Amino acid sequence: MCTTGGLNNFRTKYPHLCVARDNDLDNNSLQTGLRNLRLTAETTEQREDAHPPTGGATFPVEVLPHLFLGDAKNATDLECLEGKGIRYILNVTPNVPNKFEMVEQFKYLQIPIKDHWSQNLTNYFPQAITFIGQ
């Protein structure tokens, strides 16, 4: 979700989606209602050179009980998947293969779209929600 006015405007408009801590207000970041997922107001230039903050979230992040948000690296880490009890993988990429597709314990749904702001995800929501709910 993108909102005009940046992080402070988002915090003002959607306080129920933000969990602020005292030091968050000082360093211009916030924790969303999605557990350990942290948003910051850094510029692109700052992010390219920055190291992850100490104590910050590492991926995959459990955004809801038993629902994780991860990246391609996480999706190919068998130890991570098994350790977190992940069996269903929603692959939202056009070209990253489903590494464990032949392993019976894993189920995949691949939505072949690019990671770009112009992509319309709404057509895929019903299918993705049904898959996640299994």
N, C-alpha and C positions, 0 to 999 in steps of 0.2 A: 504494500500500500504506500502510495506516495502522496504527500500533502504539501501544498504551498506553505512556505513559512518554516519548513524544516522541523527539526526535533522538538523545539520549544512549542511550536504551534500544535504538533501532534499531541504532546503532553497536555496542552490546554484543552484540546478538543476531545481527547479520548483518555481521560485520567483512569477510567476503569480498566484499560488495557495496559497500564503501566504500574510497575512496582518500583517506587523510588526509594533509594537509601540515601542517607545524609551525604555520603561522598559522591553519589551519582549527580547531584545537582551541581556540585563543584566542578566535576570533570566533564560536564555536558554530555552525559550518557544516561541511559535508562535500561531497566530490565523490563521486558514486556510481560504480559500475563502468560506467556508461553514458556514458563519455567525458567530455564537457564539461557534462553536466547537473548543476547544483549545487542542493543542498537546503539551506535554512537554517532556523533555529529562530525566526525572527522572528514576532511576533504579527501578526494581520491589520491592526491599527492601524499598526504599524511599516511594513508593506509598502505601505500606501496612500500614504504620504507619502515613501517612500524612492525614491531614484534607483538605477538598476542599479549594482552594484559595478563599479569600474574593473577591467578585465580579465575580467569575468564573461562567461558564455556569452551569445551572441546567437542568436536563432532565424533560420532553422532550425538545430537542433543535430544533428550526425551522431552518433547513438547507437550504431550499429554501422556497419561499412563499407557504404556505399551505402544506409543506412536513416536517414532524417531525421525529426525531430520538429519540427513547425512549427505555425503558426497560420493563421487565415483570410487574414491579410494576405500571408503567405508564399505561400499557394496561389494568390493572384491576381497575383503578381509574376513575370511571364514571364521577365525577365532573371535573377532568382534561380533559378528552376526550370531554365532552360537552363544557367546557369553551374554548377550543381551536378549536372547530368545527371539531374535528377529527371523521370521519365516516368510513373510510377505514383503516383496520389494517393488515399490512403484518407481520405475525408471523413467524419468522425464527428460529424455535426451533422444536425439535422432540417430546417434551412432555409437553409443557406449553399449557394448554387448552385455547380456545377462550371463555373468560368469558361471553361476551355479544352476543354470536352467535345467540341466540333466540330472541334478541331484533332487531326489524325490521330496525332501523336506522343504524345499523352497518353491514358492509360487511367485511369478512375475506378471506385472502389467507394464508394458512399455508404451509411453505416450511420446511419439516421435516429433517433438518440437524443439526449437532452439531456445537457449537461455538468453532471451532478448525481450526488452520491454514491449516491443510491438506484437509479441505473440499473444493470441487470444486463447486463454485457458478455459473459458467458460463452457465451451462445447464438451470438454473432457471431464468436467466436474461430476456429473452423475455416474459415469463409469468408474472414476477414481474413488468416489465416496463409497460405492458398492464394494469395490475391491478392498478398500481400507477396512470396511465394516465386517469383513468375513472372519 
